[in-house]
């Protein structure tokens, strides 16, 4: 879930645009005010696929200005390095 209304965002916003991470065919989403709720269309099945798709979602969050997602993205990248 991406939260554009979080007080860490400058400025916090009351709405967020509907966008999907890449590959868009792997995700579905819904917008509820400042929240963009994302989920994968299919089970991720493996830790590697989960991390790949989570990275994509967090990159989208960073691209739309969600501040917390930069730190979360760093954590996912570390986990991917450990998995390799």
Secondary structure, DSSP 8 states (H G I E B T S, - for coil): -EETT-TTSSS--S-------SSGGGEEEEEETTEEEEEESS---SHHHHHHHHHHHHHHHHHTT-THHHHHHHHHHHHHHHH-
